[in-house]
């Protein structure tokens, strides 16, 4: 169901963008570049961590030098096997995953994955996480001076095992503490990925901004579950998992709008983006850049279609750049 919905949304976007291409100002190519902290991207479109492997996995499917950045699968200090299977379940308009942040570990990434990425003319943003402050600090230190790593994205949706399991991203003090530590260890552009599983996401956004974040990306997945009514067992071995895909877009859009009004740093919008219309909604709500996640599984070319669609839309609107669109929502 999600696969067909994703394809339908991408096809609809392509048709709409093609119509827009024949309207408005066609002179000059619009400037789609955006800046995230000290990092300049050729366009605002990038994959969401965990949906794009380490980049090489998609190299045969799309031109990696057409997107704004490559965001890696989340890395930990040591290799992580992830959760037992089944760990993926399709839902109406989306999917649940409980992969458990499986990854090769930061050292293997540097040795085995980064050499390929350094040969691509697209900035690399390394996502990473930890279960203690010390782990966050260690990974940050190992990435700090690496050529080929343009920026880092810190996933704070993890439990602090030394503080009773409280999730770093749900407590302003804990979020401030981990981001402050990473900021001291690394001078590269620092993006913090926010969890939506909290009453007021703007409180955490302000806390990480105060701690030195250059940008925030939101949102991470929503916690959900699904049950097989015949076996009466959960569809995921972990019981619960992270919900992503078109179903969460209205929630993500609302949170991006709220966060963009509360912080001065750029906001990267994530959550159910499948096509140009979705992307434009996030930009108008206040997102400077975008991450495409679940759509990559059903339509690997979705990001390229969005990049093309942004160019066509700007031409159709007579816009020289994306700047006037960012945060342009009319509410009165």
C-alpha positions in Angstrom: 0.0 0.0 0.0 2.7 2.4 1.0 4.7 1.5 -2.2 1.8 2.4 -4.5 0.9 5.6 -2.6 4.6 6.7 -2.8 4.7 6.1 -6.6 1.4 7.8 -7.1 2.6 10.9 -5.1 5.9 11.1 -7.1 4.0 10.7 -10.4 1.6 13.4 -9.4 4.4 15.7 -8.5 6.2 15.1 -11.9 3.0 15.9 -13.8 2.4 19.0 -11.8 6.0 20.2 -12.1 5.9 19.6 -15.9 2.9 22.0 -16.1 4.7 24.6 -14.0 7.7 24.4 -16.3 5.8 26.1 -19.1 4.6 29.0 -16.9 6.2 32.2 -15.7 9.8 33.4 -16.1 12.0 30.9 -18.0 15.1 33.2 -18.1 18.0 32.1 -16.1 18.4 29.1 -13.9 17.2 29.7 -10.3 19.7 29.4 -7.5 18.7 26.5 -5.3 21.7 26.7 -3.1 21.2 26.9 0.7 23.5 27.4 3.7 23.4 25.3 6.8 25.8 26.8 9.3 29.1 27.1 7.4 28.1 24.4 4.9 26.8 25.5 1.5 24.7 23.0 -0.5 23.9 23.1 -4.2 20.3 22.5 -3.4 18.3 21.8 -0.2 17.5 18.1 -0.9 19.2 15.2 0.9 18.3 11.7 2.2 17.3 11.1 5.7 19.7 9.0 7.8 18.9 5.3 7.8 17.2 5.3 4.4 20.3 5.7 2.2 22.8 3.3 3.6 26.3 4.9 3.4 25.6 6.4 0.0 27.2 3.8 -2.2 24.1 1.6 -2.1 22.2 4.2 -4.2 25.1 5.1 -6.6 23.7 2.9 -9.3 20.2 4.3 -9.0 20.7 8.0 -8.9 23.3 10.6 -9.6 24.7 11.4 -6.2 26.1 14.7 -7.5 22.6 16.0 -8.2 21.5 16.1 -4.5 22.5 18.7 -1.9 24.2 16.3 0.5 24.6 12.7 1.4 23.5 11.8 4.9 24.9 8.5 6.2 23.3 5.8 8.2 23.7 6.5 11.9 27.1 5.5 13.4 28.0 4.4 16.9 31.3 4.1 18.7 31.3 0.3 18.2 29.5 -1.9 15.6 25.9 -2.5 16.4 23.9 -5.6 15.2 20.5 -4.0 15.7 17.3 -5.7 16.8 16.0 -9.2 16.0 13.7 -9.7 13.0 11.0 -9.0 12.0 11.9 -5.3 12.2 10.0 -3.7 9.3 6.2 -3.6 9.0 4.2 -1.7 6.4 1.4 0.5 7.6 -1.3 2.6 5.9 0.6 5.4 4.3 3.9 4.5 5.9 6.1 2.0 7.6 7.3 1.0 11.0 10.9 0.1 11.6 12.7 -1.3 14.6 16.1 -1.9 12.9 17.8 -0.8 16.1 20.4 1.5 14.5 22.4 -1.4 13.0 25.7 0.0 11.7 29.4 -0.9 11.1 30.7 1.5 13.7 32.7 4.7 13.2 36.1 3.1 12.7 34.9 0.7 10.0 33.0 3.6 8.4 36.2 5.7 8.2 38.2 2.7 6.9 35.7 1.1 4.5 33.0 3.6 3.6 34.4 7.1 3.6 37.0 6.5 0.7 34.1 6.0 -1.7 32.2 9.1 -0.4 35.3 11.3 -0.8 35.2 10.6 -4.5 31.8 12.1 -4.9 31.4 15.9 -5.4 28.6 16.1 -2.8 29.0 17.1 0.9 28.8 14.3 3.3 26.9 14.7 6.6 27.7 11.9 9.1 24.8 11.0 11.4 25.9 9.5 14.8 24.6 8.6 18.2 25.5 7.2 21.6 24.1 5.8 24.7 26.3 7.9 27.0 27.8 11.3 26.9 31.2 9.7 26.6 30.2 7.8 23.5 28.9 10.9 21.8 32.1 12.7 22.6 34.3 9.8 21.4 32.6 9.6 18.0 32.6 13.3 17.6 36.4 13.4 18.3 37.0 10.7 15.6 35.1 12.7 13.0 36.4 16.1 13.9 39.3 16.4 11.6 38.4 13.9 8.8 38.6 15.3 5.3 35.5 14.3 3.4 33.2 14.8 6.3 31.5 18.2 5.8 29.1 18.1 8.7 27.7 15.9 11.4 24.1 15.2 12.4 23.7 14.2 16.0 20.8 11.8 16.8 19.7 12.5 20.3 16.7 10.1 20.2 18.7 7.6 22.3 18.5 6.6 26.0 21.2 7.8 28.4 22.0 4.5 30.0 23.9 6.2 32.8 20.9 8.4 33.7 18.2 5.8 34.1 17.4 5.4 30.4 16.0 8.9 29.9 16.1 9.8 26.2 18.6 12.7 25.6 16.2 14.3 23.2 13.2 14.5 25.6 14.9 16.4 28.4 16.2 20.0 27.7 19.0 19.7 30.2 20.2 16.3 28.8 19.9 17.6 25.2 21.9 20.7 26.1 24.6 18.6 27.7 25.2 16.2 24.9 25.2 19.0 22.2 27.5 21.1 24.3 29.9 18.2 24.6 29.8 17.5 20.8 30.3 21.2 20.1 33.5 21.3 22.2 34.8 18.2 20.3 34.1 19.3 16.7 34.2 22.5 14.7 32.3 21.2 11.7 28.8 22.2 11.0 26.7 20.6 13.7 23.1 19.5 13.0 20.9 18.1 15.8 18.1 15.7 14.9 15.1 16.1 17.1 12.6 13.5 18.4 8.9 14.2 18.0 8.1 12.0 21.0 7.8 15.0 23.3 5.1 17.4 24.4 6.8 20.6 23.1 9.6 20.1 20.6 10.4 23.8 20.6 11.8 23.5 24.1 14.4 21.0 23.0 15.1 23.1 19.8 15.9 26.1 21.9 18.1 24.1 24.2 20.3 22.7 21.5 20.5 26.0 19.7 21.8 27.5 23.0 24.3 24.6 23.3 25.8 25.5 19.9 23.9 23.7 17.2 24.2 25.2 13.8 20.9 23.7 12.6 18.2 21.3 13.7 16.5 18.5 11.6 13.0 17.5 12.5 11.4 15.2 12.9 12.7 11.7 13.7 10.2 8.9 13.6 7.1 8.7 15.8 6.8 5.7 18.1 4.1 3.3 17.0 3.1 -0.4 16.8 1.2 -2.9 14.7 -0.5 -6.2 15.6 -1.1 -9.4 13.5 -4.7 -10.1 14.4 -4.4 -13.8 13.5 -1.4 -14.6 15.7 -2.2 -11.8 18.1 1.5 -11.0 18.1 3.2 -7.7 17.3 4.4 -7.4 13.8 7.8 -6.2 15.1 9.9 -8.4 17.3 10.7 -5.2 19.3 6.9 -4.7 19.7 7.2 -0.9 19.0 9.0 0.9 16.2 9.5 4.2 14.5 6.6 5.3 12.2 7.7 7.1 9.0 6.2 7.9 5.6 3.4 10.1 4.2 1.2 9.3 7.3 3.4 11.5 9.5 3.8 14.5 7.2 1.1 16.7 8.8 2.7 16.2 12.3 6.2 16.8 10.9 5.0 19.9 9.0 3.4 21.3 12.2 6.6 20.8 14.2 8.8 22.3 11.6 6.6 25.4 11.5 6.7 25.7 15.3 10.4 25.2 15.6 11.2 27.6 12.7 9.4 30.3 14.6 11.3 29.7 17.8 15.0 29.4 16.7 17.3 31.5 14.6 19.3 28.6 13.2 18.2 26.7 10.0 15.6 24.0 10.2 15.8 20.9 8.0 12.4 19.4 7.5 11.8 15.6 7.5 8.7 13.5 7.6 6.8 11.9 4.7 8.2 14.1 1.9 7.6 12.3 -1.4 7.2 14.9 -4.0 7.6 18.6 -4.9 4.3 19.6 -3.3 5.4 18.1 0.0 8.8 19.7 -0.2 7.3 23.1 -0.9 5.0 22.9 2.0 8.0 22.3 4.3 9.9 25.2 2.8 6.9 27.6 3.1 6.5 26.4 6.7 10.1 27.5 7.5 12.4 24.7 6.4 15.7 25.8 4.8 16.5 22.3 3.7 14.8 18.9 3.4 15.5 15.2 4.0 13.7 12.5 2.1 13.3 9.2 3.9 10.8 6.4 3.3 10.2 7.6 -0.3 13.7 6.4 -1.2 12.5 2.9 -0.7 9.6 3.1 -3.1 11.0 5.6 -5.6 14.8 6.0 -5.5 14.5 8.9 -7.9 12.2 10.9 -5.6 15.0 13.3 -4.5 16.0 14.1 -8.1 12.4 14.7 -9.0 12.1 17.2 -6.1 15.2 19.0 -7.2 13.9 19.3 -10.7 10.5 20.4 -9.3 12.0 23.1 -7.2 13.7 24.6 -10.2 10.6 24.5 -12.3 8.5 26.0 -9.5 10.9 28.9 -9.0 10.9 29.5 -12.7 7.1 29.4 -12.8 6.9 31.9 -9.9 9.6 34.2 -11.4 11.9 33.5 -8.4 15.7 33.8 -8.7 16.2 31.7 -5.6 14.5 29.8 -2.8 15.0 32.5 -0.3 11.7 34.3 -0.6 9.8 31.0 -0.2 11.4 30.0 3.2 9.0 30.7 6.0 6.6 32.5 3.6 3.4 31.0 5.1 0.5 33.4 5.1 -1.6 33.0 8.3 -3.9 36.1 8.3 
